[in-house]
Amino acid sequence: MIDLYYWPTPNGWKIPIALEEMGLEYTVHMINIGKGDQFTPEFLAISPNGKMPAIVDSDGPDGAPISIFESGAILQYLARKTGKFYGTSERDRIEIDQWLFWQVGGLGPMAGQAHHFLVYAPKMEPPQELPYAQDRYRTETSRLYRVLDKQLTDKDYVTGDFSIADIAIWGWASLWKRQEHDLTTTPNLAAWLDRMGARPAVQAGRAVAAEKRGDATKDSVQKSAMFKPAT
């Protein structure tokens, strides 16, 4: 049994999707990032950076429990544990790792900043309408999608076969409207999004605590612990 510490965000979605795809049993512990649950001593003992998702696997290496934070590290661990979605050769794993790190070091941060300046900052008090920042992150996110679109030429999935790279990328890419990306300019990406969205395990993972995810409002943004200094 794996304990999953989670909130329904693009980074959060990665892990229940992986657990569903891999057929692993898990228990969900909600970490309400708007209320500041990520800063409690109990959670920081599992995830020192104060970010979810995180997991505790009671059957870790050598049968001993282990806690893991950082979504990319969790995906690599689960893939090694199950032998699934991580290729069959060292060359496969290198290719998958490249696109996994492309997501965690590129698409995730850039799309996250696009969300912040396009969706959240304008609802702050006073409103933070920053055209330069909005254009900067909107443009860079779309550039990254063009890179991905080229990679997907003649491929069903990012590295050919379905892998943890697809799981990592999908949550962020599924929110392309929020990032103000023109999906018609990336037809391979559009087809991949449809292909991913049709997978039952992707649907099941995305559905975990979906009712907790609400639209950003002025009230919710101003009250959110995500936009306040951690204490």
C-alpha positions in Angstrom: 0.0 0.0 0.0 1.3 3.5 -0.9 0.2 6.6 0.9 -0.2 9.5 -1.5 -0.1 13.1 -0.2 -2.0 15.0 -2.8 -4.0 17.9 -4.1 -5.6 18.0 -7.6 -3.1 20.1 -9.6 -1.1 19.3 -12.7 1.8 18.1 -10.5 -0.5 16.2 -8.2 -2.3 14.4 -11.1 0.9 12.7 -12.2 1.0 10.3 -9.3 -2.6 8.9 -9.1 -2.4 8.5 -12.9 0.9 6.5 -12.5 -0.5 4.4 -9.7 -3.7 3.7 -11.7 -1.7 2.8 -14.8 0.7 0.6 -12.8 -2.1 -1.2 -10.9 -0.8 -0.2 -7.4 -3.0 0.2 -4.4 -2.9 3.6 -2.7 -4.5 5.7 0.0 -5.0 9.4 -0.6 -4.2 12.0 2.1 -5.4 15.4 1.1 -2.9 18.3 1.4 -4.9 21.5 0.9 -2.3 23.8 -0.5 -4.8 26.8 -0.4 -5.1 26.4 3.4 -1.4 25.8 4.0 -1.3 22.1 4.8 2.0 21.8 2.9 3.7 23.8 5.6 2.8 21.6 8.6 5.6 19.9 10.4 4.1 16.5 9.7 4.1 17.0 6.0 7.5 18.7 5.9 8.9 15.5 7.5 7.8 13.7 4.3 8.4 16.5 1.8 11.0 19.0 3.1 10.4 21.5 0.3 6.8 21.9 1.3 5.4 20.8 -2.0 3.1 18.0 -3.0 2.8 15.3 -4.3 4.7 13.0 -2.0 4.4 9.3 -1.2 5.3 6.9 1.5 5.7 3.3 0.3 5.5 0.9 3.2 7.2 -1.7 1.0 10.2 0.3 -0.2 13.7 -1.0 -1.1 14.7 -4.1 0.9 11.1 -4.1 2.3 11.6 -1.0 4.5 9.3 2.0 4.3 10.5 5.0 2.2 9.1 8.5 1.7 9.7 10.3 -1.6 9.0 13.9 -2.7 9.3 15.6 -6.1 6.9 14.2 -8.8 9.7 13.3 -11.2 11.6 11.3 -8.6 8.3 9.6 -7.6 7.6 8.6 -11.2 11.1 7.1 -11.7 10.8 5.2 -8.4 7.4 3.7 -9.3 8.5 2.8 -12.8 11.6 1.0 -11.3 9.5 -0.7 -8.6 7.0 -2.1 -11.1 9.1 -2.4 -14.2 6.5 -0.5 -16.2 6.5 2.5 -18.5 10.3 3.0 -18.4 11.4 1.3 -21.5 13.3 -2.0 -21.9 16.8 -0.7 -22.4 19.2 1.9 -21.2 18.7 3.9 -24.4 14.9 3.8 -23.8 15.4 5.1 -20.2 17.7 7.9 -21.4 15.1 9.1 -23.9 12.4 8.9 -21.3 14.5 10.8 -18.7 15.2 13.6 -21.2 11.5 14.3 -21.7 10.7 13.8 -18.0 13.3 16.4 -17.1 12.1 18.6 -20.0 8.8 18.7 -18.1 10.0 19.1 -14.6 12.6 21.7 -15.5 10.9 23.4 -18.4 7.2 23.0 -19.2 6.0 22.8 -15.6 7.7 25.9 -14.3 6.9 27.9 -17.5 3.3 26.9 -17.6 3.0 27.4 -13.9 4.2 31.0 -14.3 1.8 31.5 -17.2 -1.0 30.4 -14.8 0.2 32.7 -12.1 0.4 35.9 -14.3 -2.6 35.2 -16.5 -5.0 33.7 -14.0 -4.0 34.5 -10.4 -2.1 37.8 -10.4 -5.0 39.8 -12.0 -7.2 38.7 -9.1 -4.9 39.9 -6.3 -5.6 43.0 -4.3 -4.5 45.3 -5.8 -4.7 43.5 -9.2 -1.4 42.7 -10.7 -1.8 43.1 -14.5 1.8 42.7 -15.8 1.7 42.5 -19.6 5.5 41.8 -19.9 5.3 38.8 -17.6 2.1 37.5 -19.2 3.6 37.7 -22.6 6.9 36.2 -21.5 5.4 33.0 -20.0 2.6 32.7 -22.6 5.2 32.8 -25.4 7.7 30.4 -23.7 5.0 27.9 -22.9 3.9 27.9 -26.5 7.4 27.5 -27.7 7.8 24.4 -25.5 4.6 23.0 -27.0 6.0 23.5 -30.5 9.1 21.5 -29.4 6.8 18.7 -28.1 4.7 18.9 -31.2 7.8 18.2 -33.3 8.8 15.3 -31.1 5.3 13.8 -31.5 5.6 13.6 -35.3 4.7 10.0 -36.3 4.5 8.9 -32.7 1.6 7.9 -30.5 3.4 8.9 -27.4 6.3 11.1 -26.5 9.1 8.6 -26.8 7.2 6.1 -29.0 5.6 3.8 -26.4 3.6 5.1 -23.4 5.9 6.1 -20.5 6.3 8.1 -17.4 7.3 11.0 -19.6 3.7 11.1 -21.0 2.3 11.0 -17.5 4.5 13.9 -16.4 3.7 16.1 -19.3 -0.1 15.5 -19.7 -1.4 17.3 -16.6 0.2 20.6 -17.6 -0.5 20.3 -21.3 -4.2 19.5 -20.6 -4.5 23.1 -19.4 -3.3 24.7 -22.6 -6.4 27.0 -22.7 -5.5 28.5 -19.3 -2.0 29.1 -20.8 -3.6 30.8 -23.8 -1.9 28.4 -26.2 -3.3 28.2 -29.8 -3.7 24.4 -30.1 -4.4 24.6 -33.8 -0.7 25.4 -34.3 0.3 22.1 -32.7 -1.8 19.3 -34.3 0.4 16.5 -33.1 0.1 17.7 -29.5 -3.7 18.0 -30.0 -3.9 14.4 -31.2 -1.7 13.2 -28.3 -3.9 15.1 -25.8 -7.0 13.2 -27.1 -5.1 9.9 -27.0 -4.0 10.5 -23.4 -7.4 11.7 -22.3 -9.0 8.5 -23.6 -6.9 6.2 -21.4 -9.0 4.9 -18.5 -6.2 5.2 -15.9 -5.6 8.8 -16.9 -9.3 9.5 -16.4 -9.3 7.7 -13.1 -6.2 9.5 -11.8 -7.5 12.9 -12.9 -10.8 12.2 -11.1 -9.2 11.7 -7.7 -10.7 14.5 -5.5 -11.7 16.4 -8.6 -14.4 18.1 -6.6 -11.8 19.9 -4.6 -10.5 21.8 -7.6 -12.3 25.1 -8.1 -12.0 28.1 -10.4 -9.8 30.9 -9.2 -11.8 33.8 -7.8 -10.7 37.1 -6.2 -11.7 35.7 -2.8 -9.9 32.4 -3.2 -6.7 34.0 -4.5 -6.5 36.5 -1.7 -7.0 33.9 0.9 -4.7 31.2 -0.6 -1.6 30.2 1.4 0.1 29.7 -2.0 0.6 33.4 -2.4 1.7 34.2 1.1 5.1 33.7 2.7 5.5 30.4 4.5 5.9 30.8 8.3 
